[in-house]
Amino acid sequence: MPFTIDENSLLIKGRKGDTASFTFNFNQDISAYTVHFYVKKNLNTSDGIIEKEYVNPNTNSVTIELTTEDTEKLTAQANSYTTYYWGLKINNGSDFAQTIIPTEFKNPPMMYIYPEIGAV
């Protein structure tokens, strides 16, 4: 099962230990910003299990790359999945910061992590 993202619900599904790549397009040039992607188990903690930072992307999009090492940090229940939450935020230093996903004060979208199959 490769990692997938549902464009409507923004639900991400994937297996522990697999790699993933997601491209987010913006309707403006974001080269002056830093893009932050994070994955959390608990919404009430400030630290993410996975945190990625992309400084000054060159276009109006950013591609989030999750490595095997990243997804190995996530746990998965046997014969089921574990639920995480993820989000995307941009900033340009201390003058401006905006949460892009989730929008409108909704809960962050979820990420379902399924167990690995086999070992390499």
C-alpha distances in whole Angstrom, upper triangle without the diagonal:
4,7,8,12,14,17,20,19,17,15,12,9,6,7,10,11,9,11,11,14,15,19,21,24,28,31,33,33,32,33,36,33,31,27,26,22,22,20,22,21,25,26,30,29,30,28,24,22,20,23,23,26,27,30,32,29,31,30,29,25,23,20,18,17,15,15,14,18,17,14,15,18,16,16,14,16,15,14,14,13,15,16,18,19,20,22,24,27,30,33,36,38,40,41,38,35,32,29,27,24,25,28,31,31,28,26,23,20,17,14,12,11,9,10,10,10,13,15,16
4,6,10,13,16,18,18,15,14,10,8,6,7,10,11,7,8,8,10,12,15,18,21,24,28,30,30,28,29,32,30,27,24,23,19,19,18,20,21,24,25,29,28,28,26,22,20,18,20,20,23,23,27,28,25,27,26,25,22,20,16,15,13,12,13,12,16,15,12,15,17,16,17,15,18,18,17,16,14,16,17,17,18,18,20,21,25,27,30,33,35,37,38,35,32,30,27,25,22,23,26,29,30,27,25,22,18,16,13,12,11,11,12,11,12,15,16,16
4,7,10,13,16,15,12,10,7,5,4,7,10,11,8,7,6,8,9,13,15,18,22,25,27,27,25,27,29,27,24,21,19,16,16,14,17,18,21,22,26,25,25,23,19,17,15,17,17,20,20,24,26,23,25,24,23,19,17,14,12,11,10,12,12,15,13,11,14,15,14,15,14,17,18,17,16,13,14,14,14,15,14,16,17,21,23,27,30,31,34,35,32,28,26,23,21,18,20,23,26,26,23,21,18,15,13,10,10,9,10,13,12,14,17,18,18
4,7,9,12,12,9,8,6,5,7,10,13,14,11,11,8,9,9,12,13,16,20,23,25,26,24,26,29,26,24,21,20,16,17,15,18,19,22,22,26,25,26,24,20,19,17,19,18,21,21,25,26,23,25,23,22,18,17,14,13,13,12,15,15,18,16,14,17,18,16,18,16,19,20,19,17,14,15,15,14,15,14,16,17,20,23,26,29,31,33,34,31,28,25,22,20,17,18,20,24,24,21,20,17,13,12,10,10,11,12,15,16,17,20,21,22
4,6,9,8,6,6,4,7,9,13,15,17,14,13,10,10,8,10,11,14,17,20,22,23,22,24,27,24,22,19,18,14,15,14,17,18,20,20,24,24,24,23,19,19,17,18,17,20,20,23,24,21,23,22,20,16,15,13,12,13,13,16,18,20,17,15,19,19,17,19,18,20,22,21,18,15,16,14,14,13,12,13,14,18,20,24,27,29,31,31,28,25,22,19,16,13,14,17,20,21,18,17,14,10,10,9,10,12,14,18,18,20,23,24,25
4,6,6,5,5,7,9,12,16,18,20,18,17,14,14,11,13,13,15,17,20,23,24,23,26,28,26,24,21,20,17,17,16,19,20,21,21,25,25,26,25,22,22,20,21,20,22,23,26,26,24,25,23,21,18,17,16,15,17,17,20,21,23,21,19,22,22,20,21,20,22,23,22,19,17,17,15,15,14,13,14,16,19,22,25,29,31,32,32,29,26,23,19,17,14,14,16,19,20,17,16,14,10,10,10,12,14,16,20,21,23,26,27,28
4,6,5,8,9,12,15,19,21,23,20,19,15,14,11,11,11,12,14,16,20,22,21,24,26,24,23,19,19,17,18,18,20,22,23,22,26,26,26,26,23,23,21,21,21,22,22,25,25,22,23,21,18,16,16,15,15,17,18,22,23,25,22,21,25,25,22,24,23,25,27,26,23,20,20,18,17,16,14,14,15,18,20,24,27,29,31,31,27,24,21,18,15,12,13,14,17,19,16,16,14,11,12,13,15,18,20,23,24,26,29,30,31
4,6,8,11,14,17,21,23,25,23,22,19,18,14,15,13,15,16,18,21,23,23,26,28,25,25,21,21,19,19,19,21,22,23,21,25,26,26,27,24,24,23,23,23,24,24,27,27,25,26,24,20,18,19,18,18,21,21,25,26,28,25,23,27,26,24,25,24,26,28,26,23,21,21,18,18,16,15,15,16,19,21,25,28,31,32,31,27,24,21,18,15,12,12,13,15,17,14,14,13,10,12,14,16,19,21,25,26,28,31,33,34
4,5,9,12,15,19,21,23,22,21,18,18,15,16,14,16,18,20,23,25,24,27,28,26,25,21,20,17,17,16,17,18,19,18,22,23,24,24,21,22,21,21,22,23,24,27,27,25,27,25,22,20,19,19,18,20,20,23,25,26,23,21,24,24,21,22,21,23,25,23,20,18,17,14,14,12,12,13,15,18,21,24,28,30,31,31,27,24,20,17,14,11,11,12,14,15,12,11,10,7,9,11,13,16,18,22,24,26,30,31,32
4,6,10,13,17,19,21,19,18,15,14,11,12,11,14,15,18,21,22,21,24,25,23,21,18,16,14,14,13,15,16,18,17,20,21,21,21,18,19,17,18,18,20,20,23,24,22,24,22,19,17,16,15,14,16,16,20,21,23,19,18,21,21,18,20,20,22,24,23,20,17,16,13,12,10,9,10,11,15,18,22,25,27,28,28,25,21,18,15,12,9,9,12,14,15,12,11,9,6,7,9,11,14,17,21,22,24,28,29,30
4,7,10,14,16,18,17,16,14,14,12,14,14,17,19,22,24,26,24,27,28,25,23,20,18,15,14,12,14,14,16,16,20,20,21,21,17,17,16,18,18,21,22,25,26,24,27,25,22,19,18,17,15,16,16,19,20,21,18,16,19,19,16,17,16,18,20,19,16,13,13,10,10,9,9,11,13,17,20,24,27,29,30,31,27,24,21,17,15,12,12,14,17,17,14,12,10,6,5,6,8,11,13,17,19,21,25,26,27
4,7,10,12,15,13,13,10,11,10,13,13,17,19,22,25,25,24,26,28,24,22,19,17,13,13,11,13,14,16,17,20,20,21,20,16,15,14,16,16,19,20,23,25,23,25,24,22,19,17,15,13,13,12,15,16,18,15,12,16,16,13,15,14,16,19,18,15,12,12,10,9,9,9,11,13,17,20,24,27,29,30,31,28,24,22,18,16,13,14,17,20,19,17,14,11,8,6,5,6,8,11,14,16,18,21,22,24
4,7,10,13,11,12,10,12,12,15,16,20,23,26,28,29,27,29,31,28,25,22,20,16,15,13,15,15,18,18,22,22,23,21,18,16,15,18,18,21,22,26,28,25,28,27,25,21,20,17,15,15,13,15,15,17,14,12,14,15,12,13,12,14,15,15,12,9,10,10,10,11,12,15,17,21,23,27,30,32,33,34,31,28,25,22,20,17,17,20,23,23,20,17,15,11,9,6,5,6,8,11,13,15,18,20,21
4,7,9,7,9,8,11,12,16,18,21,24,28,30,30,28,29,31,28,26,22,20,17,16,13,15,15,19,20,23,23,24,21,18,16,14,17,18,21,22,26,28,26,28,27,26,22,20,17,14,13,11,12,12,14,12,9,11,13,11,12,10,13,14,14,12,9,10,11,11,13,13,16,18,22,25,28,31,32,34,36,33,29,27,24,22,19,20,23,26,26,23,20,17,14,11,8,6,5,6,9,9,12,15,16,17
4,6,6,9,10,13,15,19,21,25,27,31,33,33,30,32,34,31,28,24,22,18,17,14,16,16,19,21,24,24,24,22,18,16,15,18,19,22,24,27,30,28,30,30,29,25,22,19,16,15,12,12,10,12,11,8,9,11,9,10,8,11,12,12,11,9,10,12,13,15,16,19,21,24,27,30,33,34,36,38,35,31,30,26,25,22,23,26,29,28,26,23,20,17,14,10,8,5,5,6,6,8,11,12,14
4,6,9,11,14,16,20,22,26,29,32,34,33,31,32,33,30,27,24,21,18,16,13,15,14,18,20,23,22,23,20,16,13,13,16,17,21,23,27,29,27,30,30,30,26,23,20,17,14,11,10,8,9,9,5,6,8,6,7,7,10,11,13,12,10,10,12,12,15,15,19,21,24,27,30,32,33,35,37,34,31,29,26,26,23,23,27,30,29,26,23,20,18,15,11,10,6,6,6,5,9,11,11,13
4,7,10,13,16,20,22,26,29,32,34,33,30,31,33,30,27,24,21,18,17,15,17,17,21,23,25,24,24,21,17,14,13,16,17,20,22,26,28,26,29,29,29,26,22,19,16,13,10,8,5,7,8,5,5,8,8,10,10,14,14,16,16,14,14,16,15,18,17,20,22,25,27,30,32,33,35,37,35,31,30,28,27,24,25,29,32,31,29,26,23,21,18,14,13,10,10,9,6,9,10,9,10
4,7,10,13,17,20,23,26,30,31,31,28,29,31,29,26,23,21,18,17,15,18,18,22,24,27,25,25,22,19,16,14,17,16,20,21,25,27,25,27,27,27,23,20,17,14,11,8,7,5,9,9,6,8,11,11,12,12,16,16,17,16,14,15,16,16,18,17,20,21,24,26,29,31,32,35,37,34,31,30,27,25,23,24,28,31,31,28,26,22,20,17,14,13,10,10,10,8,10,11,11,11
4,7,10,14,17,20,23,27,28,27,25,25,28,25,22,20,18,15,15,15,18,19,22,24,27,25,24,22,18,16,13,15,14,17,18,21,23,21,23,23,23,20,17,13,11,8,5,5,5,9,8,7,10,12,12,15,15,19,20,20,19,17,17,18,16,18,16,18,19,22,23,26,28,30,32,34,31,28,27,25,23,21,23,26,30,29,27,25,21,19,17,14,14,12,13,14,12,14,15,14,14
4,7,10,13,17,20,23,25,24,22,23,25,23,20,17,16,13,14,13,17,18,22,22,26,24,24,21,17,16,13,14,13,16,16,20,21,19,21,20,20,16,14,10,8,6,5,7,9,11,10,9,12,14,13,16,16,20,21,21,20,17,17,17,15,16,14,16,16,19,21,24,26,28,30,32,29,26,24,22,20,18,20,23,27,27,25,23,19,17,15,12,13,12,14,15,14,16,18,18,17
4,7,10,13,17,20,21,21,19,20,22,20,18,15,15,12,14,14,18,20,23,23,26,25,24,22,18,17,14,14,12,14,14,17,18,15,17,17,17,13,10,7,6,5,6,9,12,14,12,12,15,17,16,19,20,23,25,25,23,20,20,19,17,17,14,15,14,17,18,22,24,26,28,29,27,24,22,20,18,17,19,22,25,26,24,23,19,17,16,14,15,15,17,19,18,20,22,21,20
4,7,10,13,17,18,18,17,18,21,18,17,13,13,11,13,14,17,20,22,22,25,24,23,22,18,18,14,14,12,14,13,17,17,14,16,15,14,10,8,5,5,7,9,12,15,17,14,14,18,18,18,21,21,24,26,26,23,20,20,19,17,15,13,13,12,15,16,20,22,24,27,27,24,22,20,17,15,14,16,18,22,23,21,20,16,14,15,13,15,16,18,20,20,22,24,24,24
4,7,10,13,15,15,13,15,18,16,15,12,13,12,14,16,20,22,24,24,27,26,24,23,20,20,17,16,13,14,12,15,15,12,13,12,10,7,6,4,6,9,12,15,18,20,17,17,21,22,21,24,25,28,30,29,27,24,23,22,19,18,14,13,12,14,15,18,20,23,25,26,23,20,18,17,14,13,16,18,21,23,21,21,18,16,17,16,18,19,22,24,24,26,28,28,27
4,7,10,12,12,11,14,16,14,13,10,12,11,14,16,19,22,24,22,25,25,23,22,20,20,17,16,14,14,12,15,14,11,13,11,9,5,5,6,8,11,14,17,21,22,19,19,23,23,22,25,26,29,31,31,28,25,24,22,19,17,14,12,9,12,12,16,18,21,23,23,20,17,15,14,10,10,13,14,18,20,19,19,16,14,16,16,19,21,23,26,26,28,31,31,30
4,7,9,10,10,12,15,14,14,12,14,14,17,19,22,25,27,25,28,28,26,25,23,24,21,19,17,16,14,16,14,11,12,9,6,4,7,9,11,15,17,21,24,25,23,23,27,27,26,29,30,33,35,34,32,28,28,25,23,20,17,15,12,13,13,16,18,21,23,23,19,18,15,15,11,12,15,15,18,21,20,21,18,17,19,20,23,24,27,30,30,32,34,34,34
4,5,7,7,11,13,12,13,11,14,15,18,20,23,26,27,25,28,28,25,26,23,25,22,20,18,16,14,15,13,11,12,9,5,6,8,11,14,17,20,23,27,28,25,25,29,29,28,31,32,35,37,37,34,31,30,27,24,21,18,15,12,12,11,14,15,19,21,20,16,15,13,13,10,12,14,14,17,19,20,21,18,18,21,22,25,27,30,33,33,35,38,37,37
4,7,9,12,14,14,16,14,17,18,21,24,27,30,30,28,30,30,28,29,27,29,26,24,21,20,17,18,16,14,14,10,7,9,12,15,17,21,24,27,31,31,28,29,33,32,32,35,35,38,41,40,37,34,33,30,27,24,21,18,15,15,13,16,17,21,22,21,17,17,15,15,12,14,16,15,18,20,21,23,21,21,24,25,28,30,33,36,36,39,41,41,40
4,6,9,11,11,14,13,17,18,22,25,27,31,31,29,31,31,28,29,27,29,26,23,21,19,16,16,13,12,12,9,6,9,12,15,18,21,24,28,31,32,29,30,34,33,33,36,37,40,42,42,39,36,35,32,29,26,22,19,16,15,12,14,14,18,20,18,15,15,14,15,13,16,18,17,19,22,23,25,23,23,26,27,30,32,35,38,38,40,43,42,41
4,6,8,9,12,12,16,18,22,25,28,31,32,30,32,31,28,28,27,29,25,23,20,17,14,13,10,9,8,6,5,8,11,14,17,20,23,26,30,30,28,29,33,32,32,36,37,40,43,43,40,37,35,33,30,27,23,20,16,15,12,13,13,16,19,17,15,15,15,16,14,17,20,19,22,24,25,26,24,24,27,27,31,32,35,38,38,40,42,41,40
4,5,5,8,9,12,15,18,22,24,28,29,27,29,28,25,25,23,25,22,19,16,13,11,10,7,6,8,6,5,7,9,12,14,18,21,24,27,27,25,27,30,29,29,33,34,38,40,41,38,34,33,30,27,24,20,17,13,12,9,10,10,13,16,15,12,12,12,14,12,15,18,18,21,22,23,24,22,22,25,25,29,30,33,35,35,38,40,39,38
4,5,8,10,13,16,20,23,26,30,31,29,30,29,26,26,24,26,23,20,16,13,10,8,4,5,5,6,7,9,10,13,15,18,21,24,27,27,25,27,30,30,30,34,36,39,42,42,40,36,34,32,29,26,22,19,16,14,11,11,10,13,16,15,14,14,15,17,16,18,21,21,24,26,27,27,25,25,27,27,31,31,35,37,36,39,40,39,38
4,7,10,13,17,20,24,26,30,30,28,30,28,25,25,24,26,23,20,17,14,11,8,5,8,9,10,10,12,13,16,17,20,23,26,29,29,26,29,32,31,31,35,37,40,43,44,41,37,35,33,29,27,23,20,16,14,10,9,7,10,13,12,11,12,13,16,16,19,21,21,24,25,26,27,25,26,28,29,32,33,36,38,38,41,43,41,40
4,6,10,13,16,20,22,26,27,24,26,24,21,21,20,23,20,16,14,10,9,7,5,7,10,11,11,11,11,14,15,18,20,23,27,26,23,26,29,27,28,31,34,37,40,41,38,34,32,29,26,23,19,16,12,10,6,5,5,8,11,11,9,9,10,12,13,16,18,18,21,22,23,24,21,22,25,25,29,30,33,35,35,38,40,39,38
4,7,10,13,17,19,23,24,22,23,22,18,18,17,19,16,13,10,7,6,4,6,7,11,12,12,12,10,13,13,15,17,20,23,22,20,22,25,24,25,28,30,34,37,38,35,31,29,27,23,20,17,14,11,8,6,5,6,8,11,12,10,9,11,12,12,15,17,18,21,21,22,22,20,21,23,23,26,27,30,32,32,35,37,35,35
4,7,10,14,17,20,21,19,21,20,17,16,15,17,14,11,8,6,5,6,8,8,12,12,11,10,8,10,10,13,15,18,21,20,17,19,23,21,22,25,27,31,33,34,31,28,26,23,20,17,13,11,7,6,4,7,9,11,14,14,12,10,10,10,10,11,14,15,19,19,20,19,16,17,19,19,23,23,27,29,29,32,34,33,32
4,7,10,13,17,18,16,18,16,13,13,11,13,10,7,6,5,7,9,11,11,15,16,15,13,10,11,9,12,13,16,19,18,15,17,20,18,18,22,24,27,30,32,29,25,23,20,17,14,11,8,6,5,6,8,11,12,14,16,13,10,10,9,10,10,13,15,18,18,18,17,14,15,17,16,20,21,24,26,26,30,32,31,30
4,7,10,14,15,14,17,15,13,12,9,11,8,6,5,7,8,12,14,13,17,17,16,13,10,10,7,10,10,14,16,16,12,14,17,15,15,19,21,24,27,28,25,21,19,17,13,11,7,6,5,7,9,12,15,16,18,19,17,13,12,10,10,9,12,14,18,17,17,15,12,12,13,13,16,17,20,22,23,26,28,27,28
4,7,10,12,11,14,12,10,9,6,7,5,4,6,9,12,15,17,17,21,21,20,17,14,13,10,12,11,14,16,15,11,12,15,13,12,16,18,21,24,26,23,19,16,14,10,8,5,6,7,9,12,14,17,18,19,21,18,15,14,11,12,10,12,15,18,17,16,14,10,11,12,11,14,15,18,20,21,25,27,26,27
4,7,9,10,12,11,11,9,5,6,5,7,9,12,15,18,21,20,24,24,22,19,17,15,12,13,11,13,15,14,10,10,13,10,9,12,14,17,21,22,19,15,12,10,7,6,4,7,9,12,15,18,21,21,23,24,22,18,17,14,14,12,12,16,19,17,16,13,10,10,9,8,11,11,15,17,18,22,24,24,25
4,6,7,9,8,9,7,5,5,7,9,12,15,18,21,24,24,27,27,26,23,20,19,16,16,14,16,17,16,12,12,14,11,10,12,14,16,20,22,18,15,11,9,6,5,6,9,12,14,17,19,23,23,23,25,23,19,18,15,16,13,13,17,19,17,16,12,10,11,9,9,12,12,16,18,19,23,25,25,27
4,7,9,8,11,9,8,7,10,12,16,19,22,25,28,27,31,31,29,26,23,22,19,19,16,18,18,17,14,13,14,11,9,10,12,14,17,19,16,13,9,7,5,6,9,12,15,17,21,23,27,26,27,29,26,23,21,18,19,16,16,19,21,19,17,13,11,12,10,9,11,11,14,16,18,22,24,24,26
4,5,6,9,9,9,10,12,14,17,20,23,26,29,29,32,32,30,28,25,24,21,22,20,21,22,20,17,16,18,14,12,13,15,16,20,22,19,15,12,10,7,7,10,12,16,17,21,23,26,26,26,28,25,22,21,17,19,16,15,18,20,17,15,12,11,12,11,12,14,15,18,19,22,26,28,28,30
4,6,8,9,9,11,13,14,17,19,22,25,27,27,31,30,28,26,24,24,21,22,20,23,24,22,19,18,20,17,15,16,18,20,23,25,21,18,14,11,9,7,9,11,14,15,19,20,24,24,23,25,23,19,17,14,16,14,12,15,16,13,12,9,8,11,11,13,15,17,20,22,25,28,31,31,33
4,7,9,10,13,15,16,19,21,24,26,29,29,33,33,31,29,27,27,23,25,23,25,26,24,21,21,22,19,17,18,20,22,26,27,24,21,17,15,12,11,13,14,16,17,20,21,25,24,23,25,23,20,19,16,19,17,15,18,18,15,14,12,12,15,15,16,18,20,23,25,27,31,33,33,35
4,6,8,10,13,13,17,18,22,24,27,27,31,31,30,28,25,25,22,23,21,23,24,22,18,19,20,16,16,17,20,22,25,27,24,21,17,15,12,11,12,13,16,16,19,20,23,22,22,24,22,19,19,16,19,17,16,19,20,17,17,14,13,16,16,17,19,19,23,24,26,30,32,31,33
4,7,10,12,11,14,16,19,21,24,25,28,29,28,26,23,23,20,22,20,22,23,21,18,19,20,17,17,19,22,24,28,30,27,23,19,17,14,12,12,12,14,14,16,17,20,19,18,21,19,16,16,14,17,16,16,18,20,17,17,15,14,16,17,18,20,21,24,26,27,31,33,32,33
4,7,9,8,12,14,17,19,23,23,27,28,27,25,22,22,18,19,17,19,20,17,15,16,17,13,14,16,19,22,26,28,25,21,18,16,13,12,12,12,14,14,17,18,20,19,19,22,21,17,18,16,18,17,17,20,22,19,19,17,15,17,16,16,19,19,22,23,25,28,30,29,30
4,5,6,10,12,16,18,21,22,25,26,25,22,19,19,15,16,14,16,17,15,11,13,14,11,11,14,17,20,23,25,22,19,15,14,10,9,9,10,12,13,16,17,20,20,20,23,21,18,17,15,17,15,15,19,21,19,18,16,13,14,14,13,16,15,19,20,21,25,27,26,27
4,7,10,13,17,20,23,23,26,27,26,23,20,19,15,15,12,13,14,11,8,9,10,7,7,10,14,17,20,22,20,16,13,13,9,10,10,12,14,16,19,20,23,23,24,26,24,21,21,18,19,17,18,21,24,22,21,18,15,15,14,12,14,13,16,17,18,22,23,22,23
4,7,10,13,17,20,19,23,24,23,20,17,15,11,11,9,10,12,10,6,8,10,8,9,12,15,18,21,23,21,17,15,14,10,11,9,11,12,14,16,18,21,21,23,25,23,20,19,17,17,16,17,20,23,22,21,18,15,15,14,12,14,13,16,17,18,21,23,22,22
4,7,10,13,16,16,20,21,21,18,15,14,10,11,10,12,14,12,9,11,13,11,12,16,19,22,25,27,24,21,18,17,13,12,10,10,10,11,13,15,17,17,19,21,19,16,16,14,15,14,16,19,22,21,20,18,15,16,15,14,17,16,20,21,21,25,26,25,25
4,7,10,13,13,17,18,18,15,11,11,8,8,9,11,14,13,10,12,15,14,15,18,21,25,27,29,26,23,20,19,16,14,11,11,10,11,12,13,16,16,18,21,19,16,16,15,15,14,17,19,23,22,22,20,16,17,17,16,18,18,21,23,22,26,27,26,25
4,6,10,10,14,15,16,14,10,11,9,10,12,14,17,16,13,16,19,17,18,22,25,28,31,32,30,26,24,22,19,17,14,12,10,10,10,11,12,13,16,18,16,14,14,14,14,15,17,20,23,22,23,21,18,19,20,19,22,22,25,26,26,29,31,29,28
4,7,6,10,12,13,11,8,9,8,10,13,15,18,18,15,18,21,20,21,25,27,31,33,34,32,28,27,25,21,19,16,14,11,11,9,11,12,13,16,18,16,14,15,15,14,16,18,20,24,24,24,23,20,20,21,20,24,23,27,28,28,31,32,30,29
4,6,9,12,13,12,10,12,12,14,16,18,22,21,19,22,24,23,25,28,31,34,37,38,36,32,30,28,25,22,19,17,13,12,10,10,9,11,14,16,14,14,15,16,16,18,20,22,25,25,26,26,22,23,25,24,27,27,30,32,31,34,35,34,33
4,6,9,10,11,10,12,14,16,19,21,25,24,22,25,27,27,28,31,33,37,40,41,38,34,33,31,27,25,21,18,15,13,10,10,9,11,15,15,14,14,15,17,16,19,21,22,25,26,27,27,24,25,26,26,29,30,33,34,34,37,38,36,35
4,6,8,7,6,9,11,13,17,19,23,23,21,23,26,26,27,30,32,36,38,39,36,33,31,29,26,24,20,18,14,13,11,12,12,15,18,18,16,16,16,17,15,18,20,21,25,26,26,26,23,23,25,24,27,28,31,33,32,34,36,35,33
4,7,8,8,11,14,16,19,22,25,26,24,26,29,29,30,34,35,39,41,41,39,36,34,32,29,27,23,21,17,17,14,15,14,17,21,20,19,19,19,20,18,20,23,24,27,29,29,29,26,26,28,27,30,31,33,35,34,37,38,37,35
4,5,8,10,14,16,20,22,26,27,25,26,30,30,30,34,35,38,40,41,38,35,34,32,29,26,23,20,17,16,14,15,15,19,22,21,19,19,18,19,17,19,22,22,25,27,27,28,25,25,27,26,29,30,33,35,34,36,38,37,36
4,7,10,13,17,20,23,27,27,25,26,30,30,29,33,34,37,39,39,37,33,32,30,27,24,21,18,14,14,12,14,15,18,21,20,17,17,16,16,14,16,19,19,22,24,24,25,22,22,24,24,28,29,32,34,34,36,38,38,37
4,7,10,13,16,19,23,24,21,23,26,26,26,29,30,34,36,36,33,30,29,27,24,21,18,16,12,13,12,15,16,19,22,21,18,17,16,15,13,14,17,18,21,23,23,23,20,19,21,21,24,25,28,30,30,32,34,34,33
4,6,10,13,16,20,20,18,19,23,23,23,26,27,31,33,33,31,27,26,24,21,19,16,14,11,12,11,14,15,18,21,21,18,16,15,15,13,14,16,18,21,23,22,22,19,18,20,19,22,23,25,28,27,30,31,31,30
4,6,10,13,16,17,15,16,20,20,20,24,25,28,30,30,28,25,24,22,20,18,15,14,12,13,14,16,18,21,24,24,21,19,18,17,15,15,17,19,23,24,23,22,19,18,18,17,20,20,23,25,24,26,28,27,26
4,7,10,13,14,12,13,16,16,17,20,21,25,27,28,25,22,21,19,17,15,12,12,10,12,13,16,18,20,23,24,21,19,18,16,14,14,16,19,22,23,22,20,17,16,16,14,17,17,20,22,21,24,25,25,24
4,6,10,11,9,11,14,15,15,19,20,24,25,26,24,21,20,20,17,17,14,14,13,16,17,19,21,23,26,27,24,22,21,19,18,17,19,22,26,26,25,23,19,18,17,15,17,16,18,20,19,21,22,21,20
4,7,8,6,7,10,11,12,15,16,20,22,23,21,18,17,17,15,15,13,14,14,17,18,21,23,24,27,29,26,23,22,20,19,18,19,23,26,26,24,22,18,17,16,13,14,13,15,16,15,18,19,18,18
4,5,5,6,9,10,12,15,16,20,22,23,22,19,18,19,17,18,16,17,18,20,21,24,26,27,29,31,29,26,26,24,23,21,23,26,30,29,28,25,22,20,19,16,16,14,16,16,14,17,17,16,15
4,5,5,6,9,10,13,14,18,19,21,20,17,17,18,17,18,17,20,20,23,25,27,29,30,32,34,32,29,29,26,26,24,25,29,32,31,29,27,23,21,19,16,16,13,14,13,11,13,14,12,11
4,6,5,7,10,12,15,18,20,22,21,19,17,18,17,18,17,19,20,22,24,26,28,28,30,33,31,28,28,26,26,24,25,29,32,31,29,27,23,22,20,17,17,14,15,15,13,16,16,14,13
4,5,6,8,11,14,17,19,21,20,17,15,16,13,15,13,16,16,19,21,23,25,26,28,30,28,25,24,22,22,20,21,25,28,27,26,23,19,18,17,14,14,12,14,14,14,17,18,16,16
4,5,5,8,10,14,16,18,16,13,12,13,12,13,13,16,17,20,23,25,28,28,30,32,30,27,26,23,23,20,21,25,28,27,25,22,19,17,15,11,11,9,10,11,10,14,15,14,15
4,5,7,10,13,15,17,16,14,13,15,14,16,16,19,21,23,26,28,30,31,32,35,33,29,29,26,26,24,24,28,31,30,28,25,21,20,17,14,14,10,11,10,9,13,13,12,13
4,7,10,13,16,18,17,14,12,13,12,14,14,17,19,21,24,26,29,28,30,32,30,27,27,24,24,22,23,26,29,28,26,22,19,19,16,13,13,11,13,12,12,16,17,16,17
4,7,10,13,15,14,11,8,10,9,11,12,16,18,21,24,26,29,29,31,33,31,27,26,23,23,21,21,25,27,26,23,20,17,16,13,10,10,7,9,10,11,14,16,16,18
4,7,10,12,11,9,7,9,10,13,15,18,21,24,27,30,33,33,34,36,34,30,29,26,26,23,23,27,29,27,25,21,19,18,14,12,10,7,8,8,10,13,15,15,18
4,7,9,7,5,5,9,10,14,16,20,23,26,29,32,35,35,37,39,36,32,31,27,27,24,24,27,30,28,25,22,19,18,14,11,9,6,5,5,8,11,14,15,18
4,6,5,5,6,10,12,16,19,23,26,29,32,35,38,39,40,42,39,35,34,30,30,26,26,29,31,30,27,23,21,20,16,14,10,8,7,6,10,12,15,16,20
4,5,7,9,13,16,20,22,26,29,32,35,38,41,42,43,45,42,39,37,33,33,29,29,33,35,33,30,26,25,23,19,16,13,11,8,6,9,10,13,15,18
4,7,10,14,17,20,23,26,29,33,36,39,43,43,44,46,43,40,37,34,33,29,29,32,34,33,29,26,25,22,19,16,13,11,8,7,10,11,14,17,20
4,7,10,13,17,19,23,26,30,33,36,40,40,41,43,40,36,34,30,30,26,25,29,31,29,26,22,21,19,15,13,9,9,6,7,11,13,16,18,21
4,7,10,13,16,19,22,26,29,32,36,37,38,39,36,32,30,27,26,22,22,25,27,26,23,19,18,15,12,9,6,5,4,7,11,13,16,18,21
4,7,10,13,17,20,23,27,30,33,34,35,36,34,30,28,24,24,20,20,23,25,24,21,17,15,14,10,8,6,5,7,9,12,15,18,19,22
4,7,10,14,17,20,24,27,31,31,32,33,30,27,25,21,21,17,16,20,22,20,17,13,12,10,7,6,5,7,9,12,15,18,21,22,25
4,7,10,14,17,21,23,27,27,28,30,27,23,21,18,18,14,14,18,20,18,15,12,9,9,6,5,6,8,11,14,16,20,23,23,25
4,7,11,14,17,20,24,25,25,26,23,20,18,14,14,11,10,14,16,14,12,9,6,6,4,6,9,11,14,17,19,23,26,26,28
4,7,10,14,17,21,22,23,24,21,17,15,11,11,8,9,12,15,14,12,10,6,6,6,7,10,12,16,19,20,24,26,26,27
4,7,10,14,17,19,19,20,17,13,11,8,8,5,6,10,13,12,11,10,6,7,9,10,14,16,19,22,24,27,30,29,30
4,7,10,14,16,17,18,14,11,9,6,6,5,7,10,13,13,13,12,9,10,12,13,17,18,22,25,26,29,31,31,31
4,7,11,12,13,14,11,7,6,4,5,7,9,10,13,13,14,14,12,13,16,17,21,22,26,28,29,32,35,34,34
4,7,10,11,11,8,6,5,6,7,10,12,13,16,16,17,18,15,17,19,20,24,25,29,31,32,35,37,36,36
4,6,8,8,5,4,6,9,10,13,15,15,18,18,20,20,18,20,23,23,27,28,32,34,35,38,40,39,39
4,7,6,6,7,10,12,14,17,19,19,21,21,23,24,22,24,26,27,31,32,35,37,38,41,42,41,41
4,6,7,8,11,14,16,19,21,21,23,23,25,25,23,25,28,28,32,32,36,38,38,42,43,42,41
4,6,7,11,14,17,20,21,21,22,22,24,25,23,26,28,29,33,34,37,39,40,43,45,44,44
4,7,11,14,16,19,21,20,21,21,24,25,24,26,29,30,34,35,39,41,42,45,47,46,46
4,7,10,13,16,17,16,18,18,21,22,21,23,26,27,31,32,36,39,39,43,45,44,44
4,7,9,12,14,13,15,15,17,18,17,19,22,24,27,29,33,35,36,39,41,41,41
4,6,9,10,10,12,12,14,15,14,16,19,21,25,27,31,33,35,38,40,40,40
4,6,7,7,10,9,11,12,10,13,16,18,21,23,27,30,31,34,37,37,37
4,6,6,9,10,11,12,10,12,15,17,20,23,26,29,30,33,36,36,36
3,5,9,9,9,9,7,8,11,13,17,19,23,26,27,30,33,33,34
4,7,7,6,6,5,7,10,13,17,19,23,26,28,31,34,34,35
4,6,6,8,8,10,14,17,20,23,26,30,32,34,38,38,39
4,6,9,10,12,16,19,22,26,29,32,34,37,40,41,42
4,7,9,12,15,18,21,24,28,31,33,36,39,40,41
4,6,9,12,15,18,21,25,28,31,33,37,37,39
4,6,9,12,15,18,22,25,27,30,34,34,36
4,6,10,13,16,19,22,25,28,31,31,33
4,7,10,13,17,20,22,25,28,29,30
4,7,10,13,16,19,22,25,26,28
4,6,10,13,15,18,21,22,24
4,6,10,13,15,19,20,22
4,7,9,12,15,16,19
4,7,9,13,14,17
4,6,9,11,14
4,6,8,10
4,7,10
4,7
4
